[in-house]
Amino acid sequence: MSTTFPRLRAVVLRSTVRLGALVLASPLILAALLWVASAAADSNVIPAELAASARTTSVMFCAEGKMVHGDGSLPDRLLSAGTFVCSAWRMRGKQTDSMTGAISWPSSPRR
């Protein structure tokens, strides 16, 4: 009876260590899989956008951006005009009125 108790303890200890390793490794494996899926999805976005732009006549416009002031100090922010830096570009189909040559933008009022 004394020989089976240490064996049982060793089996329980091994299974506990395996369970602990599984619990610790599962989030890491899941995070790695999500990162790979995200990278794969991002790598397909640019070719898809280029293919779409090749099929239609479109223009690129700045969707969002920010003002950049030199070194960012308070006097520089107050005294310099700054530069606008676009951080997100979008594509919009170019629709030209054949009579006037005007481009209709979705944000402009209806004419």
C-alpha positions in Angstrom: 0.0 0.0 0.0 2.9 2.4 0.7 4.2 1.9 -2.9 0.9 2.8 -4.6 0.4 6.1 -2.8 3.6 7.8 -4.1 2.7 6.5 -7.6 -0.7 8.0 -7.3 0.7 11.3 -6.1 3.1 11.4 -9.1 0.3 10.7 -11.5 -1.9 13.5 -9.9 1.1 15.9 -9.9 1.8 15.2 -13.6 -1.8 15.7 -14.6 -1.9 18.9 -12.6 1.2 20.2 -14.3 -0.2 19.3 -17.8 -3.5 21.0 -16.9 -1.6 24.1 -15.8 0.5 24.2 -18.9 -2.6 23.9 -21.0 -4.3 26.7 -19.2 -1.3 28.9 -19.6 -0.6 28.0 -23.2 -4.2 28.3 -24.5 -4.4 32.1 -24.4 -1.0 32.4 -26.0 -2.0 30.1 -28.8 -5.3 31.9 -29.3 -3.5 35.3 -29.4 -1.0 33.9 -32.0 -3.8 32.6 -34.2 -5.7 35.9 -34.0 -2.6 37.8 -34.9 -1.9 35.6 -37.9 -5.6 35.9 -39.0 -5.4 39.7 -38.7 -2.1 39.9 -40.6 -3.5 37.7 -43.4 -6.7 39.8 -43.6 -4.6 43.1 -43.7 -2.3 41.8 -46.4 -5.3 41.2 -48.7 -6.8 44.7 -48.2 -4.3 46.6 -50.3 -4.5 44.3 -53.4 -8.3 44.4 -53.2 -8.3 48.2 -53.1 -5.9 48.4 -56.0 -8.0 46.0 -58.1 -11.2 48.0 -57.3 -9.5 51.3 -58.2 -8.3 49.8 -61.5 -11.9 48.9 -62.5 -13.5 52.3 -61.9 -12.6 55.9 -62.2 -12.2 57.2 -58.6 -10.5 59.8 -56.5 -8.7 59.5 -53.2 -9.7 61.9 -50.4 -8.4 62.3 -46.9 -10.9 60.9 -44.4 -9.1 61.9 -41.2 -6.0 63.6 -40.1 -4.4 65.9 -37.5 -2.5 69.2 -37.3 1.2 68.8 -36.6 3.1 71.7 -35.0 6.9 71.6 -35.2 8.2 70.1 -32.0 4.9 70.2 -30.2 5.9 72.7 -27.5 3.3 75.2 -26.3 5.0 78.3 -27.9 5.3 76.4 -31.2 1.7 75.4 -31.1 0.6 79.0 -30.4 2.8 80.7 -32.9 3.2 78.4 -35.8 0.5 77.6 -38.4 1.2 73.9 -38.4 0.8 71.3 -41.1 -2.1 69.0 -41.8 -1.1 65.4 -42.0 -3.6 62.9 -43.3 -3.8 59.6 -41.5 -6.5 57.8 -43.4 -7.2 57.8 -47.1 -10.5 56.7 -48.7 -11.5 56.2 -52.3 -14.7 57.6 -53.8 -16.1 57.1 -57.3 -15.7 60.1 -59.5 -19.1 61.1 -60.9 -19.0 64.0 -63.3 -22.0 65.9 -64.6 -21.8 65.9 -68.4 -23.4 69.3 -68.7 -21.4 71.4 -66.2 -18.3 69.2 -65.6 -19.0 69.4 -61.8 -18.1 66.5 -59.6 -20.9 65.5 -57.3 -19.7 64.8 -53.7 -21.9 63.1 -51.2 -21.3 65.8 -48.6 -22.3 68.7 -50.9 -25.9 69.9 -51.0 -28.2 68.7 -53.8 -28.3 70.9 -56.8 
